[in-house]
Amino acid sequence: RNTRLELQFDNDTYLRIDENSSVKIVSLGEEGSAFSIAEGTLLLSVFEYDPSGGYLEIDAPRTTVAVAEAEKYRIDAGNEYDRNVKVAVCDGGTARVYSVDSGFTLKNDQSASMALDGAYAGRWSVARHSGMRDGFDDWSASRDELINDSLKDSFYGRYYDDDLYGADDLND
């Protein structure tokens, strides 16, 4: 409770996890990366992404989200009180969303929600995402701003390779 976590995978990919969340790293390698969220909320910030360099996917209950281009992706996997999965694509991103009996594309500032139980279980509804911010989004945006400032003033290409992530921390 009352904690948040940020995982940096390279200079361009950050996974942020909100309190009361259960997230698993399914695969992490050159062929691609996959994460799984059983409950709670995560936000994936991707500053640069080339799909030919490997897949980037997030599994949630009855859902897989495949990142198609750089930007921000928020997944709310629900919990014991909220039995809905919500997927949001922010700031110009595109993702493919797959479930047992459907697949569709979400683009910039769209969100989709699916009930896990009840009469509407498995059905998706799609809407605009803009204006639906909370404290976790604000925290993530402040982290993005801090990272952008750090990378802007870093010495990549001059003192260390672009592939050496985290070296921007040496600026201080």
Beta strands, then each sheet from edge to edge (+ up, - down):
strand 1: 5-10
strand 2: 13-17
strand 3: 22-29
strand 4: 32-46
strand 5: 55-60
strand 6: 63-67
strand 7: 71-78
strand 8: 84-90
strand 9: 94-99
strand 10: 102-107
strand 11: 110-115
strand 12: 124-128
sheet 1: 1+ 2- 4+ 3-
sheet 2: 1+ 2- 4+ 5+ 6- 9+ 10-
sheet 3: 1+ 2- 4+ 7- 8+ 11- 12+
end
